[in-house]
């Protein structure tokens, strides 16, 4: 861990260290992990080779991000939520 922290510090990357065994402070990641655990790993008959597994992972990730509504995003998909956020951002004018 010390080597990782030093490498991050050298690159100017700020770390946020959460207390151990405190999943409520990292809810988004915990929820995503649960979705993958229960909606992917327990429902697919997965191959043993990485080459065969990658297309299945890509397919599920696309489904998760583009077709599966998320309650935390008011029923939107992550892709739709991101598109709406990006559209709402103000962009500085190039005419200054």
N, C-alpha and C positions, 0 to 999 in steps of 0.2 A: 504494500500500500504506500509506503514512503516513497518508493521509486516512482510510482504513478503520480503521487501528489507533486513531487519535484518536477517531473516532466510537464505536468499541467502548468505549474508555476512558471517554468521556463518559457512556455508558449503563451503566457498571459491568460490562461483559461481559469476562470474562477470556479471553484468546486463548492457544491452545497452538500455537506455530509449530514445525512439524516441519522437520528439515533437508531440503534439496532432494534429489531422487532417492533417497529412502529409503522405498520403499513397504512394507517389512516393518514399519515403525512405524505404518502405517495399514492394516493387513491387512483389517479388516472392510469398509472403503470400497473397497479394491482388489478384494476378492472380489465385492462387490455390482456394481461396475462391470463385472467380467468376466462375471458372469451376464447382465447386460443386454446386453452386447456380443454374446455367443455364443448366448444363448437368445432374444433379442428382435430386435435389429437385423439379425442375419444370417439369421434364419429367417422374418421377416415381409416381405411386399411392402408397403412403407409408402407411404401417399399423400403428396402434396407439400403439402397444405394443413394448417394447424394444426387447423382445425375437424374435419377428417376423422381426423387423427392422435390427438387427445385421447381419444376413446372406446377406441381400440386400446391406448393407454398405460394407461388406467384398468383395462382388462380384464386386461392382463398384470400390472400391479401387484397386483391382487386375487389372481390366480393365484399370484404369487410369495410373497405374504404369508399367504395362507389355505389353499393347497393343496399347495404345493411343499415337501417336507421338506428341512431344512437339516442337514447333517452337524454343523456347529458347534453346533447346538442339540439334539444327541442325536436327530436324526431328527424333531424337531417342526417345525411351521411357525412363523414369527415370531409370528403371531397367537396360537397356542396357548401358545407360550413366554411371551409377554407376559401372557396371561390367568392362567397359573399363577403368575407372579411377583407380579402384582397381588393374587391371592387369598391369597398367603402373607404379604403385608405386614400388619403390625399397625396398626390404626387407633386413634388415641386415643379414649377414651370421651368422650361428651358429658356424662357424669354425673360431674363431679369436684367 
